[in-house]
Every structure is written in C-alpha cells, then in structure tokens.
C-alpha cells in the first residue's frame, strides 16, 4: 500500500476530540472485543435497540476532564508536512477520504439518492456520542443516532498485540467496515435487524456485520480510483495483493469463534454477533472480488 504524498486531504471529515465529546444515549456498532464489561451479547442487544428505537437511555457524559481536545489536523496533515503519513491520524484521515469518495460515487447507483457524508471522530480512552458514552474497550463503532464513526486509534495496537492483525491494511479495512454501517443506516437496512433474531449464527446482527465486511471489500477493490479533495490526485498510488491478504487476515482475527477461543472459553454459536472468521473472510472477498456492493445482500443469502 502506497499513499500519494501529493494528495490534498479533506480534514473536515475527521474530528480529533482528544478526551472531550458530546452527549447522548444508546450504543453503536463495534468491532467485538472481549472486555468483561457486560459481554458481547448485551452489547449487541443495545446496538439493535439503538438502531430501531433511537437509543436505550444510557447515561450521557461530557468527558470534561481537563485534557482538552485534539490537535489541528489541518496543519499536521498538510501537504507542506513531508512527514505527515508517519502520523497515524493523517493516514487514517486519508483512508476516510478514500472511503467517502468511493461512496459518493457508488451510493447513488446503489440507492438512487445522493450519499450523505459523515465524520469520523478520533478519541482517547472515552467519548460521549449521540448513542451514549463509550470507552475504548468497545473498539471502533458507528453510532446510528448521530450517524458518525468513532475510534480510539490505540485500537490498532491492541489489534496487533492481542489478535496478531498487524498489517498496515488492517486500519483501512476497519474504517471501511464502520462506514459500511453508515451505508446500512442510510439505506434503512438496520430496520431489518430490529425485526430479526438478535444473537446466534444466523442472527440479524451477524448479517449486518458480514454485510459491512462485504461493503469494505467493495471499497478496497476501487480504493485506488478514489480522488483527493482537489479531485486531481489519487489518494492511493497502489494497493497490492499483500494488502488485501492483510485485510482478510484481520477479518479472520476478529471472527466470533476466534475471539471466543482466545478468551479461554469454548465456542458458543448462540453468542455470535459478528460472524465466524471464515464468514468474515468470505464476505470481505465477496465484496472485493466483484467490486459491487449489490453482491452484499447477506439478508437474502441462503448461506452465511
């Protein structure tokens, strides 16, 4: 994977919150991490209620601990800074720009409507959102109430150290997955999730997550076609087969069965919320191989 040093980044798509944020209720859609804070089952039920009912009344917090907000990305990630892509915030800003440029082009074909861009929020340790307060333990998540993505960038260190997913392309895969949830929210797909089984290997939650993986694969197929804020420069100059392999390995590392096994317990399909490692890899490849989000209908699929 090579990033274009000449690319002009749109910093308006990312907010660096530091340890300060807004307030709200509910919970978003995370990458699953075994945190001991209620478990994945209670978390996914909270997700489904928030998706269809606007939230579940979790207490709001302001995170006003005196730590202040984040840095000025306009300066840090400027083309005038030759070392900007050594900074994880600037690299992830480029990924967000690429993902949203893809959906700007693809979403009208998929839905007949214009795409609604949304922000990604960097936070540290804890954040309050339109879906309620959350900490880094839930992993990256999308909040349907405020239609925004949230990520503590230290997650990538945990992804590498705890799950062995240390490839560079793990980060854009994770973000593309979360923006897949934004597409579901815009399409109303999440309403179907609220009407179905909430946990288990064939649950609506699993179908949502696998579809988001598939959408991530479709973006990856076209990522080198995405353009910068000026419309003149590519954001990626190359994405290789090795990069796609890293995304597939990340999907494997965060499958429900793999996470349950690593947490020291047995594998219990009734507790699945995101899909098995095999399923996550296969649906990412489904999106990537065809490059068409229309092939990501996990709700109509006879085999997950």
Secondary structure, DSSP 4 states (H G I P E B T S, - for coil): -EE-TTPPP-GGGEEE-TT------S--EEPP---SSSHHHHHHHHHHHHHHHS---PPP----SS------HHHHTSTT-TTGGGSHHHHHHHHHHHHHHHHHHHHHHHHSS------EEE-SSEEEETTEEEEGGG-SEEETTTTEEEE-TTHHHHHHHHH----THHHHHHHHHHHHHHHHHHHTHHHHHTTS-SSSTT-HHHHHHHHHHHHHHHHHHHGGG-B-TTSSSBSEEE--HHHHHHHHHHHHHT-HHHHHHHTTS---GGG-SS--HHHHHHHHHHHHHH--GGG--TTT-S--
